[in-house]
Amino acid sequence: RIQILFERYMDHHERKPDVKESEMSQPIVRRDTVDCKICNETLPYDYYGRKAPYCEGVMYKEDMFLMRDPFTPEPRPVPIAGLCSVCSACSCMNCSVYYSQRFCLNCVLQNEHRFPVEMINVANKQSGKVS
């Protein structure tokens, strides 16, 4: 799913060499990739932080790797990954959960006794375990 988002994003936002920066309607953001330490997926992002410069009015509670939504004409940020608040590992949205802070699935499952049952069930479902 993330790969499809990235491919459509790249198709839609490829800069043409003859386009001047002054003619572009949106601010230029840096495209880069980040690796999820849990699933080893390489994910594209164009901004790291709480508030993407291309989207007024959207602010996250944590610093995240964000990408512009390629399926909407107006710029909207899509969260791609975040850093675990325990081990600082970068983990994609499929390999982490948010419970007042971002936690990778490894840290959640290693510290099950410290989290609510509902969160453990979500972590088990995301990691492929049957609860």
C-alpha positions in Angstrom: 0.0 0.0 0.0 2.8 2.4 0.9 4.6 1.5 -2.3 1.5 2.3 -4.4 1.2 5.7 -2.6 4.9 6.4 -3.3 4.6 5.5 -7.0 1.5 7.7 -7.5 3.1 10.5 -5.6 6.2 10.3 -7.7 4.1 10.2 -10.9 2.0 13.2 -9.8 4.8 15.3 -8.3 7.8 14.8 -10.6 9.4 18.2 -11.2 9.9 19.1 -14.8 13.3 20.7 -15.5 11.7 23.7 -17.3 9.4 24.6 -14.4 10.7 27.7 -12.4 10.3 27.6 -8.6 8.4 30.8 -8.7 5.7 29.1 -10.9 5.2 26.2 -8.5 2.1 26.7 -6.4 3.3 24.6 -3.4 6.5 25.0 -1.3 9.3 22.6 -2.3 9.8 19.9 0.1 12.7 17.4 0.3 12.0 13.9 -0.8 13.9 11.2 1.0 13.4 7.7 2.4 13.4 6.1 5.8 13.7 2.5 6.7 11.3 0.8 9.1 13.4 -1.2 11.6 10.6 -3.7 12.2 9.6 -4.8 8.7 12.7 -3.4 6.8 10.4 -1.6 4.4 11.9 1.5 2.7 9.4 4.3 2.8 9.3 7.7 1.1 8.7 10.9 3.0 9.0 14.6 2.3 8.9 16.1 5.7 9.8 15.2 9.3 8.1 17.0 12.1 4.8 17.9 13.6 3.5 20.3 11.0 4.1 20.0 7.3 4.8 23.3 5.6 2.4 22.5 2.8 -0.6 22.0 5.0 -1.9 24.7 7.2 -4.1 23.7 10.2 -2.8 20.1 10.6 -0.5 19.5 13.5 0.4 16.1 15.0 1.2 15.4 18.6 4.5 13.9 17.7 7.3 14.3 15.2 6.5 12.1 12.3 7.7 11.2 8.8 5.1 12.7 6.5 4.3 12.5 2.8 1.9 14.5 0.7 -1.3 12.6 -0.1 -1.1 11.8 -3.9 -4.8 11.1 -4.1 -6.1 14.6 -3.3 -5.6 17.8 -5.2 -5.1 19.9 -2.1 -1.9 19.1 -0.1 -2.7 16.8 2.9 0.0 15.1 5.0 -0.1 11.3 5.3 1.8 9.9 8.3 4.4 7.3 7.1 6.5 6.5 10.1 7.6 7.6 13.5 10.2 7.0 16.2 9.5 4.6 19.1 9.6 6.5 22.4 11.3 3.6 24.1 14.0 2.4 21.7 14.0 5.3 19.2 13.7 2.8 16.3 12.0 4.1 13.2 8.8 2.2 12.6 6.1 2.5 10.0 2.4 3.0 10.9 1.8 -0.8 10.4 4.6 -1.7 12.8 3.8 0.8 15.6 0.9 2.0 17.8 0.2 5.4 19.3 -0.8 5.5 23.0 0.1 9.0 24.2 3.4 8.3 22.5 4.6 6.1 19.6 5.7 2.6 20.4 7.1 0.0 18.0 5.5 -3.4 18.1 8.6 -5.0 19.5 8.6 -2.7 22.6 4.8 -3.2 23.1 5.0 -7.0 22.9 8.1 -7.1 25.2 6.4 -4.9 27.8 2.8 -6.3 27.6 2.3 -5.9 31.3 2.6 -2.1 31.0 -0.1 -1.5 28.4 -3.9 -1.8 28.3 -5.3 -5.1 26.9 -6.9 -3.3 24.0 -3.5 -2.0 22.9 -1.9 -5.4 23.2 -4.7 -6.8 21.0 -4.0 -4.2 18.4 -0.2 -4.9 18.5 -0.9 -8.7 18.3 -3.2 -8.1 15.3 -0.6 -5.8 13.5 2.2 -8.2 14.2 0.2 -11.2 12.8 -0.3 -12.9 16.1 -3.7 -14.3 17.0 -4.9 -13.2 20.4 
